[in-house]
Amino acid sequence: MSEQEQNRSTVDQLDARAQALHNQRPDRDLRELDILLWGTLHQLCWGGRESVSERFVVDELAINAISQASIQSISKLASGCLLGFRLVNEGQIIRQLEQVYSPIQLAHTSANQIDEQYWLQLHRLANEDLAHAEIAFGVSPKLARYVARASVCQLRIMSARIPARFALRFDSDTIERILSHSRGMKEARLLRIRLIQQAFRVRRLQ
């Protein structure tokens, strides 16, 4: 088999794995977390760019599309296999997880419920299937390993100290197509398959 044929075979196998991952039964907790993140962004969009920028890195096109959508239609953007957002402050999070901590610190902190939910769900999935967690959450292998090894207490302390900041995992104009198009659900499904395919290929190169 030539090198070109081997590469094509590898890509076909990765695409098949991506399709299988997308077709598996949706993770209810993951979908509810995605809805929560989209709902939070929707709420912040009403406050303008300054409010949005505290937690999300998105452009005006995305802000306009989301602010004009109803809260019910926002659920079209959510998935039970792949979050629509990726972290933009991974380095800061990893440095915090590398620090020594004491459980007593938790008595003096008040964690953001959204952040706590995010980290606990990533912790759960990373301990079940590390590769799946990396793809579903769009995080690096290093962060996924750190979160898997962390205790629940440590994650709660970290989430109280460092707010997670998110960016979209796809182009902003895709949001408008999903929300406004009659075939929006099909568009969303194809988009997520492409994102999973891309994630598998990135992992192969790492």
N, C-alpha and C positions, 0 to 999 in steps of 0.2 A: 504493500500500500504506500502510495506517494505521500509526501508531507502535506500537500494540499488536500488529499483525500482524508488524511488523519485529522487535519484541522476541521474539515467539514463535518466529519463524523463526531468530533468532540462538541462542536457547536450544536449539532442536531441532538446529541444526548443532553446537553445543558438546556436546550429549548424544551425537550420532553420533560425534564425534571421541573422546569419552570411551570409548564402547563399542568403537571401533576400537583404541584404545590398550590396553584391557583384553584384547581378543581376539588381539592380536599374540603372537608366540611369546615365552614367558617368558624373561627374562634370567637365565641360570643364576647368574652372579656376584651379581646383585641378590638372587635368592632365597636363596642361601647366606649372604649378609650378613644378610638378615632372619631366617633361622633362627638365626644366631649371636647376634643381638640378643635374640631371644626366649629362646634357651637361656641367655644370660647373666642375663636377668631371672628366669628360672625358678630358676637356681642361687642368686641373691641372695635370692629370696623365702624360701628355707629359713632364711636368717639373720635374718629379721624386717625390720620397717620401716626400722630404722637402716641396715642393709646396703643395702637397696634405694635409699634416698634419696641415697646417694652418687652414683648414676648415673642413676636414673629418678625421674620425678615421676608416681606412680600412687597410687590410693587403696586402702583396705583391701579393697574388693570385688575389685579386680583381683589384689591380692596373694593373697587366699584362693583365687580360682579357679585361678590359675597354680600355686600351691604344691601344690594337690591333684591337678593333672594329671600324667600321666606325661611323661617327656621325649620319648617317641615321638609323643604326641598334640599336643605343642606345635607340631610342624611344620605342623599344620592352619592355624595362624595366619599362616604365612609366605606371601609372594607373590613372584612373579618380575616383577611390574610396578609394585608400590607398597609401600614400606616401611610397617610398622605403627607407626612412631615418627617424631616430629619433634623437631628440636633446640629446646632452651629457652634456650640461651646463645649465640644467634647474634651478638649485639652484642659479646660478649667475643671471639668467634672473629674477627670482622671487624677489630676493633682490633688483634689480634695479626698478622693478615695484612697490615695496613697498615704494620707496622714493618719497618725495615731488618733484614736477616738475613745471615748468612754461612754458607756450607756447612760450614765447620769446626765450627760449633756442633753439627752432627749427631754428631760424634765424641764429644761429651760429654753426649749425651742417650740415653735409653732409652724408646722409644715404646711405648705400650700397643698390643698387636696388634689389638684390636678397633677402637680409634680410628683406627689407621693404615689398616686395611682399609676403614673407612667413608669416610675422606677420599679415598683412592685410587680407590674405586669412584665417588664423586661426581665427582671430577676426570675420570675416564674418560668418564662419561656426559655431563657438562656440555660436554665438548669434542666429543662426537658430536651432541648435540641439547640445547641449553640449556633449552628449554621442557620437554622430557621429563624432564630432571634435576630441575627445580624441582618438578614434580608427583610424580615417583617418590620423591623424598627429602623432600618437604614443606618445602623451604627457600625463602627469599625470592629474587627475581631478583638482588638485589645480592650476596648470598652466593654464589649459583651462578656469577655472573660472576667474583668474586674467586677462587673455587676453580679455575675453568677457566683463569684466567691464571697461577695459582701454579705453581711448579715442584714436582716430586715431593719434592725435598729440603726445600723450604720447608714443604710440608704435613707431612712427617715431623717436622720441628722443632716445628711448631705443635701437632701431636697429642701430642707428648711434654710440652709445657708446659701445655696446657689440656685437661683431660678433657672430652669431649663429654657433655652431659646430655640425656636424652631424656624425652619424654612421649608418651602414647598419642595416636594420631590419631583415635580413635573412643571411644565410651562404654564404660566398664568392663564393664557388663552384657552387652555384645556378646561379650566373651571367653567368658563362661560359656555363652552360647547356642551359639557355634561349637564349643566343646569337648565339650558334653554332648548336643547335639541330633543326632539321626540325620541331619538335613539340614544339618549344620554346614558342609560344603563349599559348598553352595548359598548359605547365609547369608553366608559369607565372600565369595563371588563378588559377590553383590548389594551388599554393604557396600563393596567396593573400587570398584565401578562408581559408587556414589554419591559416594565420596570424590574420584574422578577428575572427575566432573561438577562437583562443588563447586570443585575446584582450577581447572578451566578458566574457570568463571564469575568467580572471584576475579581471575584474570589479565586478564580482559576489563575489570575495573573499575580496574586499576592503571595 
